[in-house]
């Protein structure tokens, strides 16, 4: 009975390496860039910016501390939330000229 030729072990790893490369470019890399953009947005927040929290609360920034932000969500209603819970900043309204 003839013996089968020996298969190089690296050839067996090529599909796994290929899958890892696909995961890196489709999942890991975009997530890191999203995190970087979110961190930059948090650093650029200022008073009177209108924001939305990750739980869907809309409010205006009244005070910014190191780790927390105070939001005014209605007349005489203020809440303090973690900075990381700010999902995004609302866009400024475009005025017609």
C-alpha positions as CSV (number, residue, x, y, z in Angstrom):
1,X,0.0,0.0,0.0
2,X,1.5,3.4,-1.0
3,X,2.1,5.9,1.8
4,X,0.3,9.3,1.6
5,X,2.7,12.2,1.2
6,X,3.3,14.1,4.5
7,X,1.3,17.3,4.8
8,X,3.0,20.4,6.1
9,X,1.5,21.4,9.5
10,X,1.5,25.1,8.4
11,X,-0.9,24.2,5.6
12,X,-3.4,23.0,8.2
13,X,-3.2,26.4,10.0
14,X,-3.7,28.5,6.9
15,X,-7.6,28.4,7.1
16,X,-7.4,29.5,10.8
17,X,-5.0,32.3,10.0
18,X,-7.3,33.4,7.1
19,X,-10.3,33.4,9.4
20,X,-8.5,35.5,12.1
21,X,-7.5,38.0,9.4
22,X,-11.1,38.3,8.3
23,X,-12.3,38.7,11.9
24,X,-9.6,41.4,12.5
25,X,-10.7,43.6,9.5
26,X,-14.5,43.0,9.9
27,X,-14.9,43.1,13.7
28,X,-11.9,44.1,15.7
29,X,-10.5,47.1,13.8
30,X,-13.9,48.9,13.3
31,X,-14.7,48.4,17.0
32,X,-11.4,50.0,18.0
33,X,-11.9,53.0,15.7
34,X,-15.5,53.4,17.1
35,X,-14.1,53.4,20.7
36,X,-11.5,56.0,19.7
37,X,-14.2,58.3,18.2
38,X,-16.4,57.9,21.3
39,X,-13.5,58.8,23.6
40,X,-12.7,61.9,21.5
41,X,-16.4,62.9,21.5
42,X,-16.5,62.6,25.3
43,X,-13.4,64.8,25.7
44,X,-15.0,67.5,23.5
45,X,-18.3,67.8,25.4
46,X,-19.0,71.2,26.7
47,X,-21.8,73.0,28.7
48,X,-25.1,73.5,26.8
49,X,-24.4,70.6,24.4
50,X,-27.4,68.5,23.8
51,X,-26.7,64.8,24.3
52,X,-28.4,61.4,24.4
53,X,-27.4,58.8,27.0
54,X,-27.1,55.1,26.2
55,X,-30.4,54.5,28.0
56,X,-32.1,57.0,25.7
57,X,-32.4,60.1,28.0
58,X,-32.2,63.4,26.1
59,X,-30.7,66.3,28.0
60,X,-28.5,69.4,28.0
61,X,-25.2,69.4,29.8
62,X,-25.2,71.7,32.9
63,X,-22.0,70.7,34.6
64,X,-19.0,68.5,33.7
65,X,-16.9,66.7,36.3
66,X,-14.0,64.3,35.9
67,X,-16.1,61.2,35.6
68,X,-19.7,62.4,35.7
69,X,-21.9,64.9,33.8
70,X,-25.0,66.7,35.1
71,X,-27.8,66.8,32.6
72,X,-30.9,69.0,32.6
73,X,-33.7,66.9,31.2
74,X,-36.6,69.2,32.0
75,X,-37.3,72.5,33.9
76,X,-35.9,72.1,37.4
77,X,-35.0,68.4,36.8
78,X,-31.3,67.5,36.7
79,X,-29.6,64.1,36.8
80,X,-26.0,63.1,37.2
81,X,-24.8,60.4,34.9
82,X,-21.4,58.7,34.1
83,X,-19.5,60.2,31.2
84,X,-19.3,56.8,29.5
85,X,-23.1,56.6,29.4
86,X,-23.3,59.4,26.9
87,X,-24.1,57.7,23.6
88,X,-23.8,60.7,21.2
89,X,-24.1,64.4,20.9
90,X,-27.1,65.8,19.0
91,X,-26.2,67.7,15.8
92,X,-26.5,71.4,15.9
93,X,-29.6,72.7,13.9
94,X,-28.7,74.1,10.6
95,X,-30.0,77.6,10.1
96,X,-31.4,78.7,6.8
97,X,-29.5,81.6,5.3
